[in-house]
């Protein structure tokens, strides 16, 4: 009897063990992430990964002070030290993850889908986007909130997702002699006969209207990238990495211009340390010493050759009004420059491709075609003409050529044939192929008076009564979310839809912080407008590379807020102390000179800053010997 009982007991134990083993095996192969029987061991609430960028109203820095900021005992830097060295090292990008992130994600999705219907627009003059003759909504697959998959942006580790490879530096070719051609008037036109519509448009003298466009609102296809958000500190890492590991192709034959660039690089790298300057305020620059020396050498040495080829209106006809006016004003001032322009291409360090990306779209884009093909074909024909007529593009594969384009489509229009040249673009988006150390972030300026580009620019009042201000059309997915959370919700937060121009300027002059929320693309003229009216810019545009990024230390005079942190916008701004706010506003005043157009360029103005950034990137992209 006892023996039979032991046998039965063993049998039951074996069966029990077999059942448990089967359950474990099934869970191992069936459950996601192999969290076997995790429900048996978890207790309490689940935790979320990520660190908060703000705790109890206190800002927590996630950035770092660039390692090449000047250290000096000058009076200006002593004043900065008075307010604490920690401020200069702060990256003002706030990632405010909380336990409610998951719920907030759902809320933001719902907000993006419903907010547009709730926006109240005032009558009268529309805000600055309406000045363009090309509607900015063209080409926006994600133009409406319902078509955009809003996601909380995760934190990423610097340089984990980015790699830089050295270009082949072993190519070399013998020198050849060259004489610049003298194209006749008949040869000036680029052959645009790839379709009859384009040819008919360009053969006439018609100039696209300032206020109307025949281009319909049918978007060409656009791929929405799902890359993680790149922070300002990570952008700095990418810029540093490009300086040491990413160079342009070695020229097929040497030139005196190349040697001048190498000499300039050596002088810039060994610039005398300065901490004070009569017209420049050190804390707003990443390195005042190198900037000053580079600018001096540019004034002494830089020569630019401008190709005469290309027919109006796409080429050589600058448009001086509207939100894309930056490219037009640069073209006008560059072509009229006696200091920098040379008629001898053999002495030029840079070659300018003088076309208007805005007029190119107006003249060439086929309405409802949903394609960039005609635009790209037009630029290909132009580039083929340049390559055939001159040897310079082929010598460097375009590395010493540059273009200045402010239209939203510029990154797509110039791919792939012009990506090797220096592209100064308003749409400076890391996700759209912006290359640190080569490309330039072009300031988007809304010019209303071509005769006087600084008209209506005013000084700020002594006291600003509002905490924050925004007004604008509901372009893109971010602005509807902004209004959903803050329109008519708080007397300190002046957040509106469209607004009359006079009221718009008055609010900018009477607000501490001006919200620069992205539209269809990352860029917005509000960034420059804020600086002009001495209102601290609050940039809500993930992956936007701010203008003159390689020169200006934007973290010292602007606030960067992640798109996902819009619900916490007021608490983020209130966490900035009054003393720190005054310091930042002082810096905005000091940097203002770099964002003003003048009919006759003046030192350190926006024209010279654009040209300097192109020059600076070319100098440091040239392969060292």
Secondary structure as UniProt FT lines:
FT   HELIX           2..30
FT   HELIX           32..34
FT   TURN            36..37
FT   HELIX           38..40
FT   STRAND          54..55
FT   TURN            56..57
FT   STRAND          58..59
FT   TURN            67..68
FT   HELIX           75..82
FT   HELIX           85..87
FT   TURN            88..89
FT   STRAND          93..94
FT   TURN            99..100
FT   HELIX           101..118
FT   HELIX           128..131
FT   TURN            136..139
FT   TURN            141..142
FT   HELIX           145..147
FT   TURN            158..159
FT   HELIX           185..187
FT   TURN            193..194
FT   HELIX           196..203
FT   HELIX           232..245
FT   HELIX           256..269
FT   HELIX           282..284
FT   HELIX           288..301
FT   STRAND          304..306
FT   TURN            312..314
FT   TURN            323..324
FT   HELIX           325..335
FT   TURN            338..340
FT   HELIX           345..347
FT   STRAND          350..352
FT   HELIX           357..364
FT   TURN            367..368
FT   HELIX           373..389
FT   HELIX           392..396
FT   TURN            397..400
FT   STRAND          401..405
FT   TURN            408..409
FT   HELIX           410..413
FT   TURN            414..420
FT   STRAND          422..425
FT   HELIX           430..432
FT   TURN            436..438
FT   STRAND          440..441
FT   TURN            450..451
FT   TURN            453..456
FT   STRAND          466..470
FT   TURN            476..477
FT   HELIX           478..486
FT   TURN            487..489
FT   TURN            491..492
FT   STRAND          493..495
FT   HELIX           501..509
FT   STRAND          511..517
FT   HELIX           526..532
FT   TURN            533..534
FT   STRAND          536..540
FT   TURN            542..543
FT   TURN            547..551
FT   HELIX           554..556
FT   STRAND          559..561
FT   HELIX           563..568
FT   HELIX           569..574
FT   HELIX           578..591
FT   HELIX           592..595
FT   TURN            603..604
FT   HELIX           606..621
//
